[in-house]
């Protein structure tokens, strides 16, 4: 797995946003049929959030791969993606969840997962 976008340098982040914007624009242009158009727009939304978080000087409440629990109920999820919407609003997607299903991070808490030692 590559570097987490929240750990990019300013230069790396700006380059990633520009590259993703260009790719999303081409894939949605109608010039060609591109199955990845939705993915590219999702990536652009994600990187937009990373850029906003950098400008707001905030970090995500969770990390990718972290196990979280719903504050109401006993449901456990693994964080797949974290989107920042500004004004300290974080949106999560989870592994195994329906595509385009997003949840407010404020409705979840970290879970301490026991680690097996061999």
PASE-768478 format. One line per field, with one value per residue: residue number from 1; residue in three letters; x, y, z of N, C-alpha, C, O in turn. Coordinates in pm, whole numbers, plus 50000, padded with zeros to 5 digits. Example, Ala and Ser with C-alpha at 12.3 -4.5 7.8 and 13.67 -1.06 7.14 Angstrom:
nr <- (1; 2)
rest <- (Ala; Ser)
n_X <- (51319; 51285)
n_Y <- (49431; 49775)
n_Z <- (50780; 50708)
ca_X <- (51230; 51367)
ca_Y <- (49550; 49894)
ca_Z <- (50780; 50714)
c_X <- (51320; 51290)
c_Y <- (49670; 50003)
c_Z <- (50780; 50787)
o_X <- (51424; 51341)
o_Y <- (49668; 50114)
o_Z <- (50846; 50804)
REM end
This chain:
nr <- (1; 2; 3; 4; 5; 6; 7; 8; 9; 10; 11; 12; 13; 14; 15; 16; 17; 18; 19; 20; 21; 22; 23; 24; 25; 26; 27; 28; 29; 30; 31; 32; 33; 34; 35; 36; 37; 38; 39; 40; 41; 42; 43; 44; 45; 46; 47; 48; 49; 50; 51; 52; 53; 54; 55; 56; 57; 58; 59; 60; 61; 62; 63; 64; 65; 66; 67; 68; 69; 70; 71; 72; 73; 74; 75; 76; 77; 78; 79; 80; 81; 82; 83; 84; 85; 86; 87; 88; 89; 90; 91; 92; 93; 94; 95; 96; 97; 98; 99; 100; 101; 102; 103; 104; 105; 106; 107; 108; 109; 110; 111; 112; 113; 114; 115; 116; 117; 118)
rest <- (Unk; Unk; Unk; Unk; Unk; Unk; Unk; Unk; Unk; Unk; Unk; Unk; Unk; Unk; Unk; Unk; Unk; Unk; Unk; Unk; Unk; Unk; Unk; Unk; Unk; Unk; Unk; Unk; Unk; Unk; Unk; Unk; Unk; Unk; Unk; Unk; Unk; Unk; Unk; Unk; Unk; Unk; Unk; Unk; Unk; Unk; Unk; Unk; Unk; Unk; Unk; Unk; Unk; Unk; Unk; Unk; Unk; Unk; Unk; Unk; Unk; Unk; Unk; Unk; Unk; Unk; Unk; Unk; Unk; Unk; Unk; Unk; Unk; Unk; Unk; Unk; Unk; Unk; Unk; Unk; Unk; Unk; Unk; Unk; Unk; Unk; Unk; Unk; Unk; Unk; Unk; Unk; Unk; Unk; Unk; Unk; Unk; Unk; Unk; Unk; Unk; Unk; Unk; Unk; Unk; Unk; Unk; Unk; Unk; Unk; Unk; Unk; Unk; Unk; Unk; Unk; Unk; Unk)
n_X <- (50084; 50049; 50169; 49980; 49744; 49705; 49949; 50107; 50345; 50311; 50362; 50342; 50073; 49935; 50014; 49895; 49622; 49588; 49654; 49456; 49226; 49257; 49247; 48989; 48839; 48891; 48789; 48520; 48448; 48314; 48438; 48550; 48456; 48468; 48519; 48619; 48538; 48366; 48520; 48745; 48633; 48557; 48810; 48908; 48732; 48809; 49081; 49037; 48924; 49144; 49314; 49156; 49153; 49423; 49448; 49274; 49413; 49374; 49352; 49253; 49003; 49031; 49223; 49303; 49208; 49168; 48978; 48646; 48362; 48010; 47852; 47594; 47453; 47605; 47782; 48065; 48321; 48560; 48765; 48775; 48801; 48847; 48686; 48704; 48491; 48507; 48475; 48522; 48389; 48378; 48367; 48307; 48393; 48346; 48513; 48375; 48123; 47834; 47893; 47936; 47820; 47820; 47926; 47886; 48167; 48151; 47968; 48092; 48335; 48672; 48803; 48967; 49158; 49243; 49569; 49714; 49990; 50254)
n_Y <- (49883; 50222; 50548; 50720; 50965; 51175; 51205; 51313; 51546; 51904; 51967; 51713; 51662; 51870; 51809; 51554; 51619; 51784; 51602; 51405; 51558; 51624; 51367; 51288; 51479; 51415; 51153; 51200; 51346; 51264; 51214; 50969; 50639; 50558; 50335; 50395; 50642; 50711; 50618; 50784; 51038; 50997; 50966; 51223; 51369; 51266; 51353; 51627; 51662; 51594; 51805; 52021; 51954; 51985; 52261; 52348; 52262; 52011; 51666; 51332; 51156; 50885; 50605; 50451; 50116; 50089; 49961; 50029; 50110; 50138; 50402; 50375; 50076; 49755; 49724; 49648; 49782; 49812; 50072; 50204; 50428; 50779; 51078; 51431; 51696; 51958; 52216; 52055; 51812; 51477; 51199; 50854; 50549; 50198; 49878; 49616; 49726; 49856; 50006; 50355; 50407; 50600; 50728; 50933; 51025; 51101; 50935; 50707; 50514; 50442; 50110; 49890; 49646; 49321; 49185; 48900; 48723; 48539)
n_Z <- (50000; 49925; 50023; 50271; 50194; 50373; 50482; 50286; 50151; 50112; 49843; 49716; 49767; 49630; 49367; 49341; 49362; 49134; 48930; 48964; 48922; 48653; 48535; 48613; 48478; 48209; 48198; 48233; 48016; 47789; 47554; 47541; 47646; 47977; 48227; 48475; 48563; 48783; 48999; 48974; 49024; 49287; 49405; 49363; 49524; 49771; 49786; 49779; 50030; 50190; 50127; 50223; 50497; 50556; 50520; 50720; 50933; 51067; 51169; 51067; 51261; 51283; 51154; 50839; 50813; 51081; 51353; 51437; 51642; 51639; 51807; 51898; 51947; 51873; 51662; 51467; 51266; 50995; 50906; 50585; 50418; 50464; 50459; 50444; 50508; 50572; 50828; 51051; 50999; 50946; 50727; 50691; 50519; 50500; 50502; 50315; 50319; 50144; 49825; 49798; 50043; 50319; 50638; 50928; 51113; 51379; 51493; 51574; 51761; 51865; 51877; 52088; 51971; 52050; 52013; 51881; 52000; 51880)
ca_X <- (50000; 50128; 50165; 49849; 49740; 49715; 50092; 50176; 50397; 50224; 50388; 50283; 49927; 49890; 50032; 49794; 49492; 49588; 49652; 49325; 49129; 49274; 49198; 48844; 48785; 48900; 48700; 48382; 48435; 48230; 48523; 48569; 48382; 48565; 48458; 48677; 48496; 48316; 48634; 48829; 48564; 48570; 48947; 48918; 48661; 48895; 49197; 48984; 48912; 49280; 49360; 49081; 49201; 49554; 49425; 49209; 49507; 49313; 49386; 49138; 48983; 49067; 49317; 49258; 49234; 49136; 48848; 48562; 48233; 47902; 47821; 47464; 47456; 47730; 47836; 48208; 48357; 48699; 48767; 48837; 48832; 48807; 48666; 48684; 48396; 48524; 48406; 48545; 48296; 48448; 48280; 48379; 48342; 48397; 48536; 48262; 47996; 47789; 47962; 47868; 47760; 47909; 47877; 47951; 48266; 48111; 47882; 48176; 48446; 48780; 48795; 49096; 49153; 49355; 49664; 49768; 50135; 50294)
ca_Y <- (50000; 50344; 50648; 50773; 51102; 51271; 51220; 51375; 51683; 51998; 51952; 51585; 51674; 51955; 51731; 51448; 51683; 51827; 51483; 51341; 51647; 51608; 51235; 51289; 51560; 51339; 51037; 51248; 51440; 51212; 51186; 50824; 50571; 50522; 50269; 50444; 50780; 50721; 50602; 50904; 51145; 50964; 50999; 51369; 51412; 51228; 51443; 51759; 51659; 51597; 51943; 52104; 51922; 52049; 52405; 52367; 52212; 51902; 51529; 51242; 51097; 50743; 50572; 50344; 49985; 50090; 49904; 50121; 50058; 50236; 50448; 50315; 49941; 49682; 49691; 49673; 49806; 49848; 50194; 50190; 50560; 50891; 51201; 51552; 51785; 52093; 52246; 51940; 51703; 51363; 51096; 50727; 50433; 50078; 49756; 49525; 49799; 49890; 50119; 50483; 50415; 50682; 50745; 51040; 50972; 51131; 50827; 50589; 50527; 50346; 49983; 49827; 49508; 49244; 49134; 48769; 48715; 48398)
ca_Z <- (50000; 49914; 50129; 50303; 50142; 50484; 50513; 50174; 50166; 50039; 49700; 49673; 49773; 49519; 49243; 49338; 49334; 48994; 48845; 48976; 48857; 48508; 48498; 48629; 48369; 48084; 48203; 48228; 47904; 47682; 47439; 47542; 47751; 48079; 48342; 48600; 48588; 48920; 49088; 48966; 49094; 49429; 49445; 49366; 49645; 49884; 49791; 49815; 50175; 50246; 50111; 50319; 50632; 50570; 50535; 50850; 51033; 51144; 51127; 51078; 51393; 51274; 51046; 50751; 50872; 51223; 51388; 51511; 51686; 51639; 51943; 51929; 51893; 51894; 51531; 51452; 51127; 50966; 50826; 50453; 50364; 50549; 50381; 50524; 50441; 50625; 50955; 51138; 50966; 50885; 50673; 50682; 50447; 50567; 50424; 50309; 50313; 50009; 49762; 49817; 50177; 50401; 50775; 51003; 51207; 51516; 51542; 51597; 51855; 51844; 51948; 52114; 51921; 52106; 51916; 51917; 51992; 51858)
c_X <- (50089; 50111; 50022; 49847; 49750; 49860; 50172; 50235; 50300; 50239; 50324; 50130; 49873; 49903; 49926; 49656; 49483; 49578; 49515; 49216; 49136; 49218; 49046; 48778; 48784; 48800; 48553; 48353; 48339; 48309; 48545; 48485; 48482; 48494; 48507; 48632; 48449; 48428; 48719; 48764; 48568; 48708; 48967; 48848; 48746; 49012; 49155; 48973; 49047; 49335; 49288; 49129; 49337; 49537; 49361; 49297; 49444; 49357; 49263; 49127; 49022; 49170; 49257; 49300; 49201; 48995; 48772; 48429; 48131; 47870; 47686; 47461; 47593; 47792; 47981; 48239; 48507; 48698; 48842; 48882; 48779; 48802; 48645; 48597; 48413; 48446; 48411; 48441; 48372; 48347; 48364; 48313; 48413; 48419; 48412; 48127; 47959; 47870; 47874; 47786; 47859; 47843; 47954; 48042; 48225; 48022; 47958; 48285; 48548; 48757; 48935; 49086; 49270; 49440; 49719; 49919; 50171; 50427)
c_Y <- (50123; 50434; 50699; 50920; 51207; 51292; 51279; 51509; 51774; 51982; 51823; 51595; 51757; 51880; 51622; 51504; 51722; 51707; 51417; 51425; 51632; 51474; 51227; 51368; 51485; 51224; 51076; 51335; 51393; 51180; 51035; 50766; 50518; 50463; 50325; 50585; 50799; 50710; 50729; 51023; 51123; 50997; 51150; 51425; 51383; 51327; 51587; 51769; 51664; 51739; 52037; 52080; 51987; 52199; 52438; 52321; 52108; 51769; 51441; 51182; 50949; 50726; 50461; 50210; 49977; 50034; 50003; 50054; 50170; 50274; 50393; 50177; 49878; 49641; 49736; 49683; 49832; 49965; 50169; 50325; 50667; 51016; 51317; 51648; 51930; 52110; 52128; 51829; 51596; 51258; 50969; 50633; 50312; 49964; 49669; 49594; 49824; 50007; 50243; 50488; 50487; 50710; 50858; 50981; 50995; 51023; 50700; 50620; 50417; 50222; 49931; 49681; 49432; 49184; 49001; 48772; 48568; 48371)
c_Z <- (50000; 50035; 50147; 50264; 50253; 50527; 50397; 50215; 50091; 49889; 49646; 49669; 49657; 49387; 49231; 49304; 49187; 48901; 48847; 48910; 48705; 48463; 48508; 48517; 48238; 48086; 48198; 48107; 47796; 47556; 47428; 47656; 47852; 48200; 48475; 48636; 48732; 49022; 49091; 49036; 49245; 49484; 49456; 49490; 49769; 49897; 49822; 49966; 50244; 50241; 50209; 50462; 50657; 50594; 50671; 50966; 51127; 51086; 51144; 51218; 51399; 51164; 50961; 50812; 51020; 51244; 51475; 51544; 51682; 51783; 51990; 51866; 51914; 51761; 51521; 51302; 51116; 50869; 50695; 50398; 50458; 50463; 50477; 50444; 50483; 50755; 51052; 51120; 50889; 50844; 50654; 50581; 50507; 50470; 50430; 50304; 50167; 49955; 49777; 49946; 50265; 50535; 50843; 51110; 51352; 51577; 51576; 51698; 51825; 51928; 51967; 52075; 51980; 51993; 51967; 51900; 51978; 51921)
o_X <- (50191; 50047; 49951; 49940; 49800; 49890; 50294; 50182; 50216; 50140; 50260; 50067; 49776; 49813; 49872; 49582; 49382; 49502; 49463; 49124; 49034; 49147; 48981; 48674; 48686; 48732; 48469; 48245; 48288; 48254; 48557; 48448; 48572; 48417; 48442; 48684; 48489; 48430; 48759; 48833; 48581; 48721; 49033; 48899; 48755; 49038; 49231; 49009; 49062; 49394; 49352; 49143; 49362; 49604; 49390; 49262; 49457; 49394; 49176; 49228; 49043; 49200; 49172; 49414; 49204; 48905; 48826; 48391; 48161; 47863; 47667; 47467; 47684; 47850; 48016; 48190; 48572; 48636; 48955; 48989; 48678; 48902; 48578; 48625; 48341; 48360; 48315; 48408; 48424; 48252; 48478; 48191; 48524; 48352; 48351; 48025; 48044; 47910; 47751; 47691; 47972; 47720; 48073; 48000; 48262; 48002; 47898; 48324; 48515; 48698; 49015; 49014; 49385; 49388; 49764; 49971; 50123; 50476)
o_Y <- (50127; 50399; 50721; 50993; 51317; 51386; 51293; 51577; 51727; 51982; 51826; 51543; 51718; 51886; 51601; 51444; 51695; 51709; 51378; 51370; 51628; 51468; 51167; 51328; 51492; 51199; 50994; 51393; 51474; 51124; 50982; 50837; 50441; 50532; 50304; 50642; 50896; 50784; 50775; 51101; 51218; 51049; 51199; 51517; 51466; 51377; 51661; 51871; 51732; 51788; 52122; 52174; 52039; 52256; 52542; 52339; 52116; 51760; 51472; 51159; 50894; 50820; 50385; 50194; 49869; 50056; 50056; 49954; 50285; 50187; 50368; 50165; 49942; 49532; 49847; 49604; 49870; 49958; 50121; 50335; 50646; 51055; 51303; 51677; 52017; 52028; 52103; 51759; 51621; 51230; 50975; 50638; 50323; 49954; 49651; 49527; 49814; 50096; 50234; 50566; 50440; 50716; 50878; 50896; 50917; 51020; 50596; 50735; 50314; 50228; 49928; 49604; 49473; 49138; 48991; 48817; 48484; 48259)
o_Z <- (50068; 50135; 50049; 50298; 50228; 50601; 50408; 50303; 50015; 49816; 49541; 49577; 49593; 49303; 49122; 49227; 49122; 48804; 48743; 48850; 48637; 48362; 48423; 48465; 48163; 47986; 48164; 48097; 47719; 47461; 47318; 47749; 47817; 48268; 48578; 48732; 48797; 49121; 49197; 49102; 49322; 49595; 49547; 49554; 49860; 50006; 49886; 50025; 50346; 50337; 50271; 50540; 50766; 50681; 50730; 51082; 51249; 50969; 51226; 51285; 51507; 51091; 51007; 50857; 51078; 51163; 51572; 51483; 51716; 51870; 52109; 51744; 51966; 51751; 51562; 51222; 51213; 50762; 50694; 50338; 50525; 50402; 50579; 50328; 50434; 50787; 51126; 51216; 50780; 50917; 50607; 50562; 50559; 50367; 50536; 50287; 50078; 50029; 49768; 49956; 50284; 50546; 50817; 51188; 51439; 51699; 51603; 51717; 51768; 52037; 51873; 52138; 51962; 51892; 52081; 51798; 52054; 51913)
REM end
